Amino acid sequence: MPEQISPQSATLRRWQDDFGWQGVDRLAYKQDATAPFLNVSRQTLFSHADLAGELRYFEVAAGGHTTLERHGHVHGVMVLRGHGRCLVGTQVDDIGELDLVTIPAWTWHQFRAATDAPLGFLCLVDSVRDRPVLPTPEDVAALRAHPQVAAFLES
Ligand code: MN
């Protein structure tokens, strides 16, 4: 029997192989041909009634990407594993281990793993937060007007 570990009460939950932690479920995002993300898993590392924030670990498999979205809450992101690129507003940057990325409110953003490596990152958010909004076709057209964004979205 594996030891039962409660994220709400345990003071120590150990790191396990392959970026897993005791008592933390790895949720594979459901995806189909229309899903706006590809090959992403999520683990909620800290979510507690006495914390105003949550810390999650997302992992994007090689060649995968997160949803292109924006929302009123802010993300604080730290890359833990692998490398890739991120879009923040109209800025595209290469990112790698231990880089820090801030996503301001109402800013389009997406993370893309390299084709030869996963991209794993911590993401800090408010516990109480608004739901993400997806881009309309007009939004996507406006983003694609920037050559570096168009190249990013097509990669
Ligand atoms: Mn987001």
Backbone and ligand atoms as CSV (ligand in chain L), in Angstrom:
chain,resi,resn,atom,element,x,y,z
A,1,MET,N,N,0.847,-1.212,0.000
A,1,MET,CA,C,0.000,0.000,0.000
A,1,MET,C,C,0.876,1.253,0.000
A,2,PRO,N,N,0.698,2.121,-0.955
A,2,PRO,CA,C,1.437,3.384,-0.885
A,2,PRO,C,C,0.947,4.206,0.299
A,3,GLU,N,N,1.855,4.912,0.920
A,3,GLU,CA,C,1.508,5.762,2.058
A,3,GLU,C,C,0.583,6.879,1.583
A,4,GLN,N,N,-0.486,7.111,2.355
A,4,GLN,CA,C,-1.411,8.176,1.983
A,4,GLN,C,C,-0.846,9.520,2.437
A,5,ILE,N,N,-0.768,10.447,1.550
A,5,ILE,CA,C,-0.215,11.769,1.828
A,5,ILE,C,C,-1.279,12.797,1.477
A,6,SER,N,N,-1.636,13.650,2.424
A,6,SER,CA,C,-2.626,14.690,2.146
A,6,SER,C,C,-1.946,16.010,1.849
A,7,PRO,N,N,-2.203,16.595,0.666
A,7,PRO,CA,C,-1.609,17.896,0.353
A,7,PRO,C,C,-2.026,18.976,1.344
A,8,GLN,N,N,-3.209,18.794,2.014
A,8,GLN,CA,C,-3.680,19.805,2.953
A,8,GLN,C,C,-2.984,19.712,4.305
A,9,SER,N,N,-2.524,18.524,4.702
A,9,SER,CA,C,-1.999,18.377,6.059
A,9,SER,C,C,-0.534,17.980,6.115
A,10,ALA,N,N,-0.001,17.391,5.071
A,10,ALA,CA,C,1.393,16.942,5.136
A,10,ALA,C,C,2.325,18.147,5.104
A,11,THR,N,N,3.336,18.137,5.976
A,11,THR,CA,C,4.330,19.208,5.929
A,11,THR,C,C,5.479,18.872,4.995
A,12,LEU,N,N,5.630,17.596,4.681
A,12,LEU,CA,C,6.676,17.208,3.727
A,12,LEU,C,C,6.102,16.210,2.738
A,13,ARG,N,N,6.243,16.531,1.488
A,13,ARG,CA,C,5.885,15.595,0.421
A,13,ARG,C,C,7.099,15.514,-0.484
A,14,ARG,N,N,7.671,14.343,-0.625
A,14,ARG,CA,C,8.963,14.230,-1.297
A,14,ARG,C,C,8.837,14.205,-2.811
A,15,TRP,N,N,9.875,14.775,-3.419
A,15,TRP,CA,C,10.030,14.703,-4.870
A,15,TRP,C,C,10.285,13.263,-5.248
A,16,GLN,N,N,9.661,12.831,-6.339
A,16,GLN,CA,C,9.869,11.479,-6.812
A,16,GLN,C,C,10.486,11.549,-8.201
A,17,ASP,N,N,10.812,10.426,-8.729
A,17,ASP,CA,C,11.432,10.414,-10.054
A,17,ASP,C,C,10.537,11.080,-11.091
A,18,ASP,N,N,11.152,11.666,-12.084
A,18,ASP,CA,C,10.456,12.149,-13.265
A,18,ASP,C,C,9.437,13.252,-12.949
A,19,PHE,N,N,9.813,14.161,-12.068
A,19,PHE,CA,C,8.994,15.327,-11.772
A,19,PHE,C,C,7.579,14.962,-11.322
A,20,GLY,N,N,7.550,14.086,-10.321
A,20,GLY,CA,C,6.330,13.784,-9.595
A,20,GLY,C,C,6.600,13.983,-8.112
A,21,TRP,N,N,5.533,14.195,-7.348
A,21,TRP,CA,C,5.670,14.412,-5.916
A,21,TRP,C,C,4.658,13.540,-5.173
A,22,GLN,N,N,4.992,13.160,-3.938
A,22,GLN,CA,C,4.097,12.335,-3.133
A,22,GLN,C,C,2.747,13.025,-2.970
A,23,GLY,N,N,1.686,12.282,-3.176
A,23,GLY,CA,C,0.336,12.787,-2.923
A,23,GLY,C,C,-0.171,13.775,-3.954
A,24,VAL,N,N,0.578,13.980,-5.021
A,24,VAL,CA,C,0.171,14.953,-6.044
A,24,VAL,C,C,-0.248,14.190,-7.296
A,25,ASP,N,N,-1.489,14.396,-7.709
A,25,ASP,CA,C,-1.982,13.744,-8.923
A,25,ASP,C,C,-1.463,14.462,-10.155
A,26,ARG,N,N,-1.110,13.689,-11.156
A,26,ARG,CA,C,-0.709,14.253,-12.441
A,26,ARG,C,C,-1.914,14.181,-13.369
A,27,LEU,N,N,-2.442,15.328,-13.711
A,27,LEU,CA,C,-3.628,15.394,-14.556
A,27,LEU,C,C,-3.215,15.647,-16.000
A,28,ALA,N,N,-3.487,14.679,-16.847
A,28,ALA,CA,C,-3.231,14.867,-18.264
A,28,ALA,C,C,-4.422,15.619,-18.838
A,29,TYR,N,N,-4.180,16.745,-19.452
A,29,TYR,CA,C,-5.285,17.481,-20.050
A,29,TYR,C,C,-5.934,16.630,-21.136
A,30,LYS,N,N,-7.247,16.605,-21.093
A,30,LYS,CA,C,-7.971,15.885,-22.135
A,30,LYS,C,C,-7.773,16.640,-23.449
A,31,GLN,N,N,-7.503,15.924,-24.487
A,31,GLN,CA,C,-7.282,16.627,-25.745
A,31,GLN,C,C,-7.895,15.858,-26.907
A,32,ASP,N,N,-8.327,16.596,-27.872
A,32,ASP,CA,C,-8.785,16.014,-29.126
A,32,ASP,C,C,-8.334,16.964,-30.231
A,33,ALA,N,N,-8.831,16.750,-31.435
A,33,ALA,CA,C,-8.341,17.540,-32.565
A,33,ALA,C,C,-8.638,19.023,-32.408
A,34,THR,N,N,-9.644,19.360,-31.602
A,34,THR,CA,C,-10.018,20.770,-31.481
A,34,THR,C,C,-9.444,21.429,-30.226
A,35,ALA,N,N,-8.770,20.637,-29.368
A,35,ALA,CA,C,-8.253,21.201,-28.119
A,35,ALA,C,C,-7.176,22.240,-28.433
A,36,PRO,N,N,-7.188,23.368,-27.697
A,36,PRO,CA,C,-6.215,24.421,-27.983
A,36,PRO,C,C,-4.867,24.213,-27.316
A,37,PHE,N,N,-4.623,23.010,-26.806
A,37,PHE,CA,C,-3.329,22.697,-26.190
A,37,PHE,C,C,-2.926,21.314,-26.657
A,38,LEU,N,N,-1.665,20.953,-26.419
A,38,LEU,CA,C,-1.164,19.680,-26.918
A,38,LEU,C,C,-0.146,19.124,-25.934
A,39,ASN,N,N,-0.417,17.925,-25.428
A,39,ASN,CA,C,0.562,17.194,-24.610
A,39,ASN,C,C,1.005,17.962,-23.371
A,40,VAL,N,N,0.028,18.388,-22.564
A,40,VAL,CA,C,0.305,19.131,-21.346
A,40,VAL,C,C,-0.247,18.358,-20.145
A,41,SER,N,N,0.563,18.256,-19.076
A,41,SER,CA,C,0.052,17.721,-17.814
A,41,SER,C,C,0.157,18.788,-16.736
A,42,ARG,N,N,-0.699,18.676,-15.724
A,42,ARG,CA,C,-0.716,19.646,-14.628
A,42,ARG,C,C,-0.685,18.935,-13.291
A,43,GLN,N,N,0.141,19.436,-12.364
A,43,GLN,CA,C,0.153,18.964,-10.984
A,43,GLN,C,C,0.033,20.184,-10.072
A,44,THR,N,N,-0.928,20.129,-9.147
A,44,THR,CA,C,-1.075,21.230,-8.193
A,44,THR,C,C,-0.230,20.901,-6.971
A,45,LEU,N,N,0.851,21.649,-6.778
A,45,LEU,CA,C,1.809,21.365,-5.711
A,45,LEU,C,C,1.363,21.977,-4.394
A,46,PHE,N,N,0.869,23.215,-4.443
A,46,PHE,CA,C,0.377,23.902,-3.251
A,46,PHE,C,C,-0.986,24.503,-3.549
A,47,SER,N,N,-1.979,24.114,-2.752
A,47,SER,CA,C,-3.320,24.686,-2.808
A,47,SER,C,C,-3.889,24.485,-1.415
A,48,HIS,N,N,-3.995,25.548,-0.651
A,48,HIS,CA,C,-4.287,25.432,0.775
A,48,HIS,C,C,-5.227,26.550,1.182
A,49,ALA,N,N,-6.165,26.231,2.081
A,49,ALA,CA,C,-7.156,27.217,2.504
A,49,ALA,C,C,-6.507,28.474,3.091
A,50,ASP,N,N,-5.311,28.332,3.652
A,50,ASP,CA,C,-4.655,29.479,4.292
A,50,ASP,C,C,-3.642,30.168,3.379
A,51,LEU,N,N,-3.597,29.773,2.113
A,51,LEU,CA,C,-2.712,30.428,1.147
A,51,LEU,C,C,-3.543,31.211,0.142
A,52,ALA,N,N,-3.090,32.408,-0.194
A,52,ALA,CA,C,-3.792,33.220,-1.197
A,52,ALA,C,C,-3.427,32.824,-2.619
A,53,GLY,N,N,-2.385,32.004,-2.746
A,53,GLY,CA,C,-1.940,31.587,-4.072
A,53,GLY,C,C,-1.897,30.080,-4.199
A,54,GLU,N,N,-1.720,29.627,-5.432
A,54,GLU,CA,C,-1.490,28.217,-5.716
A,54,GLU,C,C,-0.225,28.110,-6.558
A,55,LEU,N,N,0.494,26.993,-6.341
A,55,LEU,CA,C,1.665,26.722,-7.162
A,55,LEU,C,C,1.428,25.408,-7.893
A,56,ARG,N,N,1.498,25.487,-9.201
A,56,ARG,CA,C,1.270,24.300,-10.032
A,56,ARG,C,C,2.549,23.982,-10.816
A,57,TYR,N,N,2.695,22.729,-11.214
A,57,TYR,CA,C,3.777,22.329,-12.117
A,57,TYR,C,C,3.147,21.811,-13.397
A,58,PHE,N,N,3.456,22.476,-14.483
A,58,PHE,CA,C,2.974,22.066,-15.796
A,58,PHE,C,C,4.137,21.449,-16.556
A,59,GLU,N,N,3.820,20.408,-17.295
A,59,GLU,CA,C,4.849,19.870,-18.172
A,59,GLU,C,C,4.270,19.695,-19.573
A,60,VAL,N,N,4.973,20.297,-20.518
A,60,VAL,CA,C,4.606,20.213,-21.928
A,60,VAL,C,C,5.582,19.242,-22.572
A,61,ALA,N,N,5.088,18.169,-23.148
A,61,ALA,CA,C,5.967,17.194,-23.794
A,61,ALA,C,C,6.623,17.819,-25.020
A,62,ALA,N,N,7.739,17.231,-25.457
A,62,ALA,CA,C,8.449,17.732,-26.632
A,62,ALA,C,C,7.470,17.944,-27.786
A,63,GLY,N,N,7.532,19.114,-28.391
A,63,GLY,CA,C,6.671,19.425,-29.525
A,63,GLY,C,C,5.279,19.904,-29.139
A,64,GLY,N,N,4.968,19.913,-27.836
A,64,GLY,CA,C,3.630,20.313,-27.401
A,64,GLY,C,C,3.565,21.785,-27.047
A,65,HIS,N,N,2.361,22.233,-26.698
A,65,HIS,CA,C,2.177,23.641,-26.333
A,65,HIS,C,C,0.976,23.802,-25.418
A,66,THR,N,N,0.999,24.900,-24.646
A,66,THR,CA,C,-0.141,25.238,-23.788
A,66,THR,C,C,-1.165,26.025,-24.605
A,67,THR,N,N,-2.289,26.311,-23.970
A,67,THR,CA,C,-3.352,27.075,-24.610
A,67,THR,C,C,-2.914,28.528,-24.824
A,68,LEU,N,N,-3.233,29.078,-25.975
A,68,LEU,CA,C,-3.078,30.520,-26.199
A,68,LEU,C,C,-4.290,31.192,-25.549
A,69,GLU,N,N,-4.023,32.011,-24.526
A,69,GLU,CA,C,-5.121,32.543,-23.704
A,69,GLU,C,C,-4.690,33.846,-23.052
A,70,ARG,N,N,-5.674,34.513,-22.429
A,70,ARG,CA,C,-5.373,35.628,-21.540
A,70,ARG,C,C,-6.470,35.707,-20.474
A,71,HIS,N,N,-6.192,36.460,-19.415
A,71,HIS,CA,C,-7.099,36.535,-18.269
A,71,HIS,C,C,-6.645,37.659,-17.360
A,72,GLY,N,N,-7.513,37.981,-16.370
A,72,GLY,CA,C,-7.219,39.088,-15.477
A,72,GLY,C,C,-6.190,38.778,-14.407
A,73,HIS,N,N,-5.968,37.504,-14.114
A,73,HIS,CA,C,-4.959,37.169,-13.099
A,73,HIS,C,C,-3.576,37.069,-13.727
A,74,VAL,N,N,-2.588,37.194,-12.861
A,74,VAL,CA,C,-1.183,37.221,-13.278
A,74,VAL,C,C,-0.564,35.845,-13.061
A,75,HIS,N,N,0.399,35.472,-13.906
A,75,HIS,CA,C,1.192,34.257,-13.690
A,75,HIS,C,C,2.628,34.635,-13.343
A,76,GLY,N,N,3.183,33.970,-12.345
A,76,GLY,CA,C,4.626,33.977,-12.131
A,76,GLY,C,C,5.140,32.594,-12.486
A,77,VAL,N,N,6.040,32.514,-13.455
A,77,VAL,CA,C,6.477,31.220,-14.005
A,77,VAL,C,C,7.986,31.057,-13.808
A,78,MET,N,N,8.396,29.864,-13.394
A,78,MET,CA,C,9.824,29.500,-13.327
A,78,MET,C,C,10.019,28.177,-14.042
A,79,VAL,N,N,10.896,28.174,-15.028
A,79,VAL,CA,C,11.166,26.944,-15.764
A,79,VAL,C,C,12.008,26.019,-14.896
A,80,LEU,N,N,11.574,24.773,-14.766
A,80,LEU,CA,C,12.317,23.788,-13.972
A,80,LEU,C,C,13.011,22.749,-14.829
A,81,ARG,N,N,12.513,22.521,-16.015
A,81,ARG,CA,C,12.995,21.382,-16.796
A,81,ARG,C,C,12.936,21.713,-18.282
A,82,GLY,N,N,13.978,21.357,-19.000
A,82,GLY,CA,C,13.953,21.446,-20.455
A,82,GLY,C,C,14.029,22.855,-20.967
A,83,HIS,N,N,13.530,23.044,-22.166
A,83,HIS,CA,C,13.578,24.370,-22.781
A,83,HIS,C,C,12.525,24.477,-23.870
A,84,GLY,N,N,12.316,25.694,-24.306
A,84,GLY,CA,C,11.324,25.957,-25.343
A,84,GLY,C,C,11.242,27.444,-25.593
A,85,ARG,N,N,10.036,27.903,-25.913
A,85,ARG,CA,C,9.843,29.329,-26.167
A,85,ARG,C,C,8.516,29.757,-25.553
A,86,CYS,N,N,8.412,31.051,-25.282
A,86,CYS,CA,C,7.151,31.574,-24.789
A,86,CYS,C,C,6.768,32.843,-25.536
A,87,LEU,N,N,5.464,33.008,-25.648
A,87,LEU,CA,C,4.861,34.235,-26.184
A,87,LEU,C,C,4.225,34.974,-25.012
A,88,VAL,N,N,4.593,36.240,-24.852
A,88,VAL,CA,C,3.964,37.104,-23.846
A,88,VAL,C,C,3.614,38.406,-24.545
A,89,GLY,N,N,2.335,38.650,-24.754
A,89,GLY,CA,C,1.927,39.795,-25.574
A,89,GLY,C,C,2.320,39.533,-27.020
A,90,THR,N,N,3.243,40.353,-27.548
A,90,THR,CA,C,3.759,40.093,-28.894
A,90,THR,C,C,5.243,39.739,-28.843
A,91,GLN,N,N,5.741,39.463,-27.637
A,91,GLN,CA,C,7.163,39.144,-27.468
A,91,GLN,C,C,7.349,37.641,-27.444
A,92,VAL,N,N,8.330,37.160,-28.213
A,92,VAL,CA,C,8.671,35.740,-28.265
A,92,VAL,C,C,10.101,35.579,-27.747
A,93,ASP,N,N,10.291,34.660,-26.798
A,93,ASP,CA,C,11.630,34.448,-26.225
A,93,ASP,C,C,11.927,32.970,-26.071
A,94,ASP,N,N,13.205,32.629,-26.262
A,94,ASP,CA,C,13.687,31.309,-25.864
A,94,ASP,C,C,13.754,31.270,-24.347
A,95,ILE,N,N,13.357,30.135,-23.752
A,95,ILE,CA,C,13.427,30.001,-22.296
A,95,ILE,C,C,14.019,28.654,-21.940
A,96,GLY,N,N,14.718,28.612,-20.804
A,96,GLY,CA,C,15.335,27.377,-20.331
A,96,GLY,C,C,15.328,27.334,-18.820
A,97,GLU,N,N,15.980,26.331,-18.286
A,97,GLU,CA,C,15.899,26.030,-16.860
A,97,GLU,C,C,16.241,27.240,-15.997
A,98,LEU,N,N,15.371,27.499,-15.039
A,98,LEU,CA,C,15.473,28.516,-14.002
A,98,LEU,C,C,15.178,29.930,-14.500
A,99,ASP,N,N,14.844,30.086,-15.764
A,99,ASP,CA,C,14.374,31.393,-16.234
A,99,ASP,C,C,13.028,31.715,-15.579
A,100,LEU,N,N,12.795,33.010,-15.386
A,100,LEU,CA,C,11.559,33.507,-14.774
A,100,LEU,C,C,10.759,34.294,-15.799
A,101,VAL,N,N,9.459,34.045,-15.878
A,101,VAL,CA,C,8.583,34.724,-16.830
A,101,VAL,C,C,7.373,35.270,-16.068
A,102,THR,N,N,7.093,36.547,-16.235
A,102,THR,CA,C,5.895,37.154,-15.655
A,102,THR,C,C,4.880,37.386,-16.770
A,103,ILE,N,N,3.656,36.916,-16.553
A,103,ILE,CA,C,2.570,37.145,-17.505
A,103,ILE,C,C,1.641,38.184,-16.881
A,104,PRO,N,N,1.658,39.436,-17.367
A,104,PRO,CA,C,0.766,40.453,-16.792
A,104,PRO,C,C,-0.701,40.148,-17.102
A,105,ALA,N,N,-1.587,40.857,-16.395
A,105,ALA,CA,C,-3.022,40.689,-16.623
A,105,ALA,C,C,-3.386,41.000,-18.077
A,106,TRP,N,N,-4.333,40.262,-18.607
A,106,TRP,CA,C,-4.915,40.474,-19.927
A,106,TRP,C,C,-3.895,40.501,-21.050
A,107,THR,N,N,-2.875,39.647,-20.904
A,107,THR,CA,C,-1.807,39.551,-21.906
A,107,THR,C,C,-1.856,38.155,-22.534
A,108,TRP,N,N,-1.917,38.105,-23.868
A,108,TRP,CA,C,-1.900,36.800,-24.543
A,108,TRP,C,C,-0.613,36.071,-24.204
A,109,HIS,N,N,-0.719,34.756,-23.959
A,109,HIS,CA,C,0.487,33.994,-23.641
A,109,HIS,C,C,0.342,32.535,-24.055
A,110,GLN,N,N,1.461,31.959,-24.392
A,110,GLN,CA,C,1.514,30.535,-24.726
A,110,GLN,C,C,2.951,30.048,-24.512
A,111,PHE,N,N,3.068,28.782,-24.071
A,111,PHE,CA,C,4.377,28.147,-23.896
A,111,PHE,C,C,4.474,26.987,-24.877
A,112,ARG,N,N,5.614,26.893,-25.536
A,112,ARG,CA,C,5.849,25.804,-26.478
A,112,ARG,C,C,7.143,25.089,-26.115
A,113,ALA,N,N,7.069,23.762,-25.972
A,113,ALA,CA,C,8.278,22.969,-25.721
A,113,ALA,C,C,9.083,22.872,-27.006
A,114,ALA,N,N,10.385,22.715,-26.853
A,114,ALA,CA,C,11.223,22.407,-28.013
A,114,ALA,C,C,10.806,21.054,-28.583
A,115,THR,N,N,11.263,20.771,-29.791
A,115,THR,CA,C,10.885,19.487,-30.403
A,115,THR,C,C,11.702,18.336,-29.822
A,116,ASP,N,N,12.801,18.646,-29.134
A,116,ASP,CA,C,13.685,17.590,-28.627
A,116,ASP,C,C,13.722,17.511,-27.104
A,117,ALA,N,N,12.841,18.255,-26.423
A,117,ALA,CA,C,12.897,18.257,-24.955
A,117,ALA,C,C,11.548,18.694,-24.415
A,118,PRO,N,N,11.197,18.224,-23.216
A,118,PRO,CA,C,9.981,18.730,-22.582
A,118,PRO,C,C,10.220,20.138,-22.062
A,119,LEU,N,N,9.143,20.793,-21.690
A,119,LEU,CA,C,9.239,22.088,-21.015
A,119,LEU,C,C,8.405,21.983,-19.744
A,120,GLY,N,N,9.089,21.955,-18.595
A,120,GLY,CA,C,8.388,21.862,-17.310
A,120,GLY,C,C,8.563,23.153,-16.549
A,121,PHE,N,N,7.465,23.684,-16.020
A,121,PHE,CA,C,7.582,24.960,-15.314
A,121,PHE,C,C,6.602,25.043,-14.148
A,122,LEU,N,N,7.049,25.775,-13.108
A,122,LEU,CA,C,6.187,26.137,-12.004
A,122,LEU,C,C,5.368,27.344,-12.406
A,123,CYS,N,N,4.113,27.398,-11.956
A,123,CYS,CA,C,3.256,28.547,-12.265
A,123,CYS,C,C,2.511,28.953,-11.002
A,124,LEU,N,N,2.778,30.184,-10.568
A,124,LEU,CA,C,2.155,30.755,-9.375
A,124,LEU,C,C,0.950,31.588,-9.793
A,125,VAL,N,N,-0.197,31.328,-9.160
A,125,VAL,CA,C,-1.435,32.066,-9.466
A,125,VAL,C,C,-2.191,32.380,-8.180
A,126,ASP,N,N,-3.124,33.331,-8.276
A,126,ASP,CA,C,-4.074,33.561,-7.195
A,126,ASP,C,C,-4.940,32.317,-7.009
A,127,SER,N,N,-5.304,32.023,-5.749
A,127,SER,CA,C,-6.232,30.907,-5.516
A,127,SER,C,C,-7.599,31.192,-6.133
A,128,VAL,N,N,-8.065,32.413,-5.957
A,128,VAL,CA,C,-9.345,32.833,-6.543
A,128,VAL,C,C,-9.022,33.657,-7.782
A,129,ARG,N,N,-9.421,33.156,-8.942
A,129,ARG,CA,C,-8.997,33.808,-10.186
A,129,ARG,C,C,-10.070,33.653,-11.251
A,130,ASP,N,N,-10.003,34.519,-12.234
A,130,ASP,CA,C,-10.960,34.469,-13.333
A,130,ASP,C,C,-10.575,33.366,-14.320
A,131,ARG,N,N,-11.520,33.010,-15.156
A,131,ARG,CA,C,-11.288,31.955,-16.135
A,131,ARG,C,C,-10.579,32.528,-17.372
A,132,PRO,N,N,-9.710,31.730,-17.989
A,132,PRO,CA,C,-9.031,32.203,-19.199
A,132,PRO,C,C,-10.014,32.440,-20.349
A,133,VAL,N,N,-9.653,33.386,-21.193
A,133,VAL,CA,C,-10.397,33.693,-22.411
A,133,VAL,C,C,-9.544,33.257,-23.594
A,134,LEU,N,N,-10.173,32.615,-24.563
A,134,LEU,CA,C,-9.466,32.186,-25.773
A,134,LEU,C,C,-9.589,33.258,-26.851
A,135,PRO,N,N,-8.631,33.332,-27.762
A,135,PRO,CA,C,-8.682,34.371,-28.797
A,135,PRO,C,C,-9.772,34.107,-29.835
A,136,THR,N,N,-10.388,35.187,-30.289
A,136,THR,CA,C,-11.296,35.099,-31.431
A,136,THR,C,C,-10.454,35.021,-32.711
A,137,PRO,N,N,-11.054,34.678,-33.839
A,137,PRO,CA,C,-10.290,34.718,-35.100
A,137,PRO,C,C,-9.681,36.100,-35.352
A,138,GLU,N,N,-10.404,37.164,-34.948
A,138,GLU,CA,C,-9.872,38.522,-35.127
A,138,GLU,C,C,-8.645,38.740,-34.241
A,139,ASP,N,N,-8.698,38.221,-33.017
A,139,ASP,CA,C,-7.539,38.326,-32.122
A,139,ASP,C,C,-6.321,37.621,-32.720
A,140,VAL,N,N,-6.565,36.420,-33.257
A,140,VAL,CA,C,-5.455,35.653,-33.840
A,140,VAL,C,C,-4.881,36.404,-35.039
A,141,ALA,N,N,-5.751,36.988,-35.858
A,141,ALA,CA,C,-5.273,37.748,-37.024
A,141,ALA,C,C,-4.413,38.932,-36.574
A,142,ALA,N,N,-4.855,39.615,-35.513
A,142,ALA,CA,C,-4.078,40.760,-35.014
A,142,ALA,C,C,-2.723,40.309,-34.483
A,143,LEU,N,N,-2.703,39.150,-33.810
A,143,LEU,CA,C,-1.422,38.636,-33.312
A,143,LEU,C,C,-0.511,38.236,-34.466
A,144,ARG,N,N,-1.104,37.596,-35.487
A,144,ARG,CA,C,-0.306,37.127,-36.621
A,144,ARG,C,C,0.255,38.274,-37.457
A,145,ALA,N,N,-0.270,39.477,-37.277
A,145,ALA,CA,C,0.280,40.637,-37.999
A,145,ALA,C,C,1.716,40.922,-37.576
A,146,HIS,N,N,2.110,40.392,-36.419
A,146,HIS,CA,C,3.494,40.532,-35.960
A,146,HIS,C,C,4.266,39.308,-36.451
A,147,PRO,N,N,5.283,39.509,-37.308
A,147,PRO,CA,C,5.959,38.349,-37.929
A,147,PRO,C,C,6.503,37.342,-36.918
A,148,GLN,N,N,7.048,37.841,-35.807
A,148,GLN,CA,C,7.630,36.909,-34.830
A,148,GLN,C,C,6.542,36.088,-34.143
A,149,VAL,N,N,5.359,36.681,-34.018
A,149,VAL,CA,C,4.244,35.934,-33.414
A,149,VAL,C,C,3.716,34.904,-34.410
A,150,ALA,N,N,3.587,35.296,-35.661
A,150,ALA,CA,C,3.114,34.367,-36.685
A,150,ALA,C,C,4.043,33.151,-36.767
A,151,ALA,N,N,5.352,33.412,-36.736
A,151,ALA,CA,C,6.325,32.307,-36.810
A,151,ALA,C,C,6.216,31.407,-35.580
A,152,PHE,N,N,5.997,32.019,-34.433
A,152,PHE,CA,C,5.851,31.250,-33.184
A,152,PHE,C,C,4.619,30.356,-33.242
A,153,LEU,N,N,3.489,30.923,-33.681
A,153,LEU,CA,C,2.237,30.175,-33.684
A,153,LEU,C,C,2.253,29.045,-34.722
A,154,GLU,N,N,3.056,29.214,-35.759
A,154,GLU,CA,C,3.114,28.181,-36.799
A,154,GLU,C,C,4.137,27.112,-36.514
A,155,SER,N,N,4.965,27.303,-35.469
A,155,SER,CA,C,6.043,26.338,-35.204
A,155,SER,C,C,5.474,25.091,-34.544
L,1,MN,MN,MN,-2.763,31.432,-18.356
